[in-house]
Amino acid sequence: MYQSFSMEIGGKTLTVDVGRVAAQANGAALMHYGDTTVLSTATASDKPRDGIDFFPLSVEFEEKMYAVGKIPGGFNKREGKASENSVLTARVIDRPMRPLFPKDYRNDVTLNNLVLSVDPECRPEIVAMLGSAISTCISDIPFDGPCAMTQMGMVDGQLIINPSQIQWDKGDLQLTVASTSEKVIMIEAGANEIPEDVMIDAIYKAHDINQEIISFMNKIIAACGKEKHSYESCTIPEDLMEAIKKIVPPAEMEEAVFADEKQIRDENIKKVTEKLAEAFADNEEWLALLSDAVYQYQKKTVRKMILKDHKRPDGRAIDQIRPLAAEVDIIPRVHGSAMFTRGQTQICTITTLGPLSEAQRLDGLDENITGKRYMHQYNFPSYSVGETKPSRGPGRREIGHGALAEKALVPVLPSEEEFPYAIRLVSETFESNGSTSQASVCASSMSLMAAGVPIKKPVAGISCGLVTGDTDDDYIVLTDIQGLEDFFGDMDFKVAGTHDGITAIQMDIKIHGLTRPIVEEAIARTKQAREYILNEIIEPCIAKPRDHVGEYAPKISNMTIDPAKIGEVVGQRGKTINTLIDRYDVKIDINDDGFVSVCGQNQANIDEAIRVIGVIVTEFEEGQIFDGTVVSIKEFGAFVEFAPGKEGLVHISKICKERIDHVEDVLTLGDKVRVVCLGKDKMGRFSFSMKDVKQEF
């Protein structure tokens, strides 16, 4: 039965149609927010997938170009692989929803969001986030919802609920908050150095809006919700856990996981597993579950050590950062490089500079953004964690980590006018044991400064973890979590920023939400750690950007011309600009505002190209002096080229102070000459003279 529900959010109407389309999905909601329309569906398999020890959830955000009235580019004229924005949006939906599914659920679940139309005033991403939650809640798929998401922007210091695309792109804050009816369950933010107290207020304003949305969702669930289906539980049998504890007592497991180095700990756990496998050699059912059982035993041991004994696996204090190190210029010939090491996490970031024409072109639903001048990419090879597997290109995690580091550094980058370069950063993970994304922020900040990019301030990042007990006030916040604490803990709270404020946040949890005191403590801890990294590690290594780009980086100079003169610089069919490019071995970019950027390896050639462009756009006036080349000789004089496409006549009477009978007596083709403008002749043409200026050959 078709039913429709509506509410107001941020001054715009959200309408949810249930039972109108996609009836064969477990749950479906046709979402309307303004004129933005998204079909959100939730489907699940009938049976669990065999042989897995994780919940197989897939989240999709499908961008269709028809939604903005465009035909896809390229030869195929069909949408290809998911864009970076699609991947990041799917991750933002996945992260808060995954913990709300049963931990022992192994049925395949797919949450699909099909963008059908886009209203620039109502971003499709937030519509898909809400649609995924609603379609799952009204389905028969087990889910401990509802949950809601709200986005907050900031323009001129004012917070805006679910901002328009322009407000989102140009504002000082891009904050997404997901909540249950009680707690915050996910935070994602990019910010222009927002102070910690302002960020916390924005988070909880979004949380309050989420409570209104959850009340709306509850009405939909009451009217349309299906009874949740039963499923095969994949929990570890209690008798197996008891048998394991008899063979490997808690004290022995505690000793196995209590190690400074990941390799030693892995070897200890390997020996424990082999010991148990030998003991259960005759029990095939238990052997099949052994790996997951040992994982659960480790998890309980680590959590108990931290929560009850305040004892971390590597022996650090609760608020202690692992040993830090920083280096710059570790790779020769690249434009900039830096390596940041924190314990067994090590990232090297390489900076490459290029002309603005090498910026990334984007073809997506946001019509305000067609290109990206700053590109940050992150790689996570298997050797960084001591494993072996073939490289299949960047996955969703790699794309997400690169985007987070990019978001953290955008607020401190110089404008195109200040620094007319395209900038590509690649963060290579050399070694990983927790929070490589925030190590990437630190390495990237140093790499940019080493490359001579005049960033406003250095940026650092750090991650906090959490272990909770049975009550809301029974918890421990951990500064600088390593991999084991991330795997077995309840939270990964990443914060990056400068001395003056936050530039990026990404918070993931595995429990059903965080209280405000936990959020406030985590943000305070990350600020303290961030200040330490900046003061003690990054700034002593490289305190400020170098005052020039490196030897092997391209050199770029720029100028501004009258936009009406752009055609003269380009020339007919590009002849003039291509002549300049070939003659001076440079690249030339001109935007619609008349901003000209000239890039090359030889500064003298760049300077000459800039000078010639200046000549091309100059309005000839009496008394101006030009250098040029003789390109044509006639009986009545010589034509001199001052710049590609710019020629003037020197009458035979103006070549020498003495009278000459033939131009060829003094000039030949290709001669370099200096001339002065005499103004216009009787026919309105500009005339030039050689005899009235000193010649230099």
Secondary structure by P-SEA (a helix, b strand, c coil): cbbbbbbbcccbbbbbbcccccccccbbbbcccccbbbbbbbbbcccccccccccbbbbbbbbbcccccccccccccccccccaaaaaaaaaaaaaaaaacccccccbbbbbbbbccccccccaaaaaaaaaaaaaaaccccccccbbbbbbbbccccccccccaaaaaccccbbbbbbccccccccccccccccaaaaaaaaaaaaaaaaaaaaaaaaaaacccccbbbbbbbcccaaaaaaaaaaccaaaaaaaaccccaaaaaaaaaaaaaaaaaaacccaaaaaaaaaaaaaaaaaaaaaaaacccccccccccccccbbbbbcccccccccbbbbbcccbbbbbbbbbbcccccccccccccccccccbbbbbbbccccccbbbbbccccaaaaaaaaaaaaacccccccccccccbbbbbbbbccccccaaaaaaaaaaaaaaaacccccbbbbbbbbbbccccccccccccccccaaaaaacccbbbbbbccccccbbbbbbccccccaaaaaaaaaaaaaaaaaaaaccccccccccccccccccbbbbbbccccccccccccccaaaaaaaaaaccbbbbbccccbbbbbcccaaaaaaaaaaaaaaaccccccbbbbbbbccccccbbbbbccccbbbbbccccccccccccccccccccccbbbbbcccccccbbbbbcccccccc
